[in-house]
Amino acid sequence: MIKDIIHKRRSVYPAMYSDAPIAKETIEELLLAAHQAPTHRKTQPWRFKVFHSEQQRAALGDFLGKKYRDTIGNYSEFKEAKIRNKPTQAACVIAICVQEDPEKRVPYWEELAATAMAVQNMWLLCTELSLGCYWSSPALMQYLDEFVSMESGERCIGFFYLGHLKDELPASWERKPLADHVSWF
């Protein structure tokens, strides 16, 4: 049931993934789930850049590592290596992008919300398929247009890392009581 999947959903980081590949058909299934997200005025603002092959993921890591070295003032060799290696720890990395409506029929925040719902659809399906995943939004994402082609008005808002779990899904963290977040009138 969907309720069980929602409660089971977790952020699972690339260091927790096995080396097993994810079939292209599975990634396409995830993207199709994303494509079913609600969107105001049917703008469908989500754009996904898929880095599936080991070579593509390594190239993404090299680009991000070099960008880190060239743009960050407080440089750390350890951090550069971590940034460079993260994409190759995953079986697939999907850049999450938003295409602003050129006619500006809806506010940008609604385009962001629709894209976030698309990512949540992928996340829930990953949970159902026992795949690990998580959404990372590093500062370096702002440079993605230097690495892949992007349309005018399109921007990257993060990377969605995917992989098969090495071990069991991690336990849930304890959330604050729901009453702390809800007001009834």
N, C-alpha and C positions, 0 to 999 in steps of 0.2 A: 504494500500500500504506500501511497505517496507520503503519508504522515510518517511512516517508519523511515523512509528514505531521507526526508527532511531532517529528522532527529539524528540520523546516522551520518549526515554530511560533515566532512572535516576538511581542514587545510592539511594536505600531506605534501611535504617538501621533497625536492629532488633527491636529497641525500637518503631518503627513505624508499626510493624506487629501486627495483631490480633492473637488470640489463635487458629484460625481455622487450622486444619491439611491440608496438601497437599497430595493427593492420590499418591500412589506408581506409578500408571500408568502415572500420570502427570510428575513425576520425571524421569521416563524412557523415556518419550517423549522429555524432556529437554536434557537428555543424548544422545539420538539419534540425536537431532539437533547438539549437540556438535561434535558428531562423523562424521558429514558431512563437517567439516572444511578442508580447503586445507592443504596439507602437502607435503613438498619436499621429493622426493624419496619414497613417501607413507610410511614413518616411523610411522605415527600415534602415536606421542609421548605422547599424553594426557593420564593421568591415573586419575581416580576419586575414592575417598573413600567416600562413602555415609553414613552419620549419620542421619538416618530418625526417628527412634523411640525416644520417650522422654528419655528412659533409655540410649540409645546410645549418645544422645546429652548431657545429664547430665554427663555421664562418660567422654566425651571429655572435657567438661567444668571443671570437677574436675581435670583431667590430666593437662590441661593448667594452671589452678589456682595454682596447686602444683608446676609445673615447674617454673612459675613466682616467687613464693615464694622462691624456691631453687636456682634460677639462677640470679635473679636481685639484684644488689647491693643497689639500691635506692628504697627499698621496701615501698609499700603503701597498707594498708589493703583495702582501697577503690578501688584501681586499681585491686587488686586480686579478689575482689567480682565482679567487672565489667567483668573481663576476665572469671571468673567462670560461670557467669550467661548469658553471651551473647549467647552461643549455645542453651540454653533452651528458649530464646526469639524467636528463629526462628523455623519454622516448619520442616526445613531440613538444614543441613550443609553439603556441599560437599567440601572435601579437594581436591584442585587442585594440581596435581602432574605432573611432566615431567619425562619421561623415556629417558635418553640419548641413542642415537643409539649406540649399542655396537660395530658396525663396523665403527663408526665415519665417515659415508658417508656425513654427513651434519654438518655444524657448530652448536654448542649448541644454539646460538642465534636464529637459524631458528626453532629449536625444541620449544624454548620459544614462538616464534611468532606464530607457529602453535597452540600451546596450548592456547595462548591468543585469537586466532581467534575462537577456540572451545568454550571458555568461552563467547565470544561476541555472538556467535550463541545462547547459552543458555539465555543470557541476553536479546537479542531481542525477543526470544520466551516468556520469562517471561513478557516482556512488552506487547506483544500481548495478553497474558493470564491474564493480570492485576495482576500479582504477583510482590511483591517487592523483590529486590535482591541487593546484593552488594558484591564486591570482597575485602576482607581484607587480608593484608599481614603482620601480626605481626611477630616480631622477634622470637616468640615462635614456629613458624611453622617449624623451623629447627629441632625440637625435635620430630616431628610426628612419625618418624621411631621407637621411643621408645614405641609408643602406638599402632600402627598398622603395619602389615607386609608390607615391601616395598622391591622391587627388587634392586639388585646392579645397581647403576647408576640412580636410581629414587630419585627424591627429591620433597618436597612439596614447592610450590611457593605461597600458599595462601589458604584462605577458602572462599567459595561462600555461603553466607547466603541467605535463601529463606523464604518468608512468605506471607500470604495474607495481604493486606493493611488494616489498621484500618480506614484510611481516604482516601481522594483523593491523587493521585500522586502529589508529590511536584512540584512546578513550576521550570522551567529551570533557571539556573544561566546565567547571561549575559556573553557571550564569547567575547573575543577580535575579532576585525574584521578579516575575513578570509585573507584579503590582508596582514596582519601582519605575516602570516604563509606560504605564497605562493610567489614564484618567477617565473615569466614567462620568457622564453628565445626564 
